[in-house]
Amino acid sequence: MRLRLSVLVTLVMAIPGALVPGYSIHLQKDLGFGPVELALCAATQGMASLWAPLFGQIADRVLPPNLLMAICAFGITGAIGGLLMSTSPLWVFVFTLLYWMLTIPTWVLASALLFAHLEDPERDFGKTRMWGTIGWIAAGWTLLPLASLGWMEHAGTALFFRVAMGLAALTGVFALTMPWDKPEHPPGRAFAPGAALKLLWSRSFFLYALCVFGICISQPYSVQGTPLLLLELGLPKNWLMPSLTLAQIPEAGLAFILTGVVLRLGIKGAMRTGLIAWCLALFILSVSKSLWPALLSLPLNGFVITLYLIVGSIWLNSRTPPDLRTSAQAIVVCVQGMGMCLGHLSMGVLRGTMELSSDSEELRWCFLVGAIINGILATLFWLGFDPTRDPQSS
């Protein structure tokens, strides 16, 4: 079962791994979108996350998670096809929103299946989730030989989208082979997201969610800005995708040894380290005026993903009853979505109001804003988060 779960999470994460790194390049360089149009289209990820609790309700109470995942994956295939054919800001926005509305639930559902079917989730979740990171990396590196053969020059960034379409279709087929878990209907918990939020609410959960919100405000600066900054600093376009996977390599390594890291640092220590690494990454990008410092900052992204977001998911799962776990994870995804939406839009506003000499100067100021926001939140987390206290007494 662990092998099948590893394959599933690999496929799920390989889809955005093929599409996301080239997305802002496609819109700005290929379609000629301005900063505000790019920001609005990119903000659809945050907008789509707001309805994640609905999928938590469906998975916990209505449909087996694997069936819901298959439906989403086949829908993703069509959404990417529509995105490929779109050239106007309106239709790019519509199909990107549809893509994220179907993609984000697959991440929640993959985590739910891992927690439900791993023999020891706290021990094995990191090592199994690691294969999702490997899937993201593999998608980027697979495109490098295609670029070297001249395919990318002919197809442009549309090549990324076609690879993502194929991966989405394959994910849908494979999801149907996973266990069909019957939804539970315990009395008094008909609305699973509400029951999960009521159970979890505490000072520690609030601080955890607040820092998730802060990370996701600044992640759009990286998603939109890092590819553009690297190209501005002289990175060849055909090396963009594999270079961006530098952010995922330490993520995979840390996930593999996650149990040992948590035993050594503790839940709070691991999560705090992830927050500090993210602040440092943003600060380095804010002062990078040559290519190598910017590239060297990318691996720090893996620390925040693994040590804060993944360890946080494990902590959250340990405090949630089985019939509410998908909904609990979906609540956090909703918080992420609110942060993403605000982050994408604020970056568009920041860049649109700046009158600087180059795109790189605008991007560096955005990274500095993100570093300051997360520095403040990391301090609050350090002072107030206690993972050992019961949610009802915290």
Summary of the structure (lengths in Angstrom):
residues: 394
radius of gyration: 19.9
end to end distance: 36.6
largest distance: 62.0
contacts: 1480
relative contact order: 0.17
helix: 83%
strand: 0%
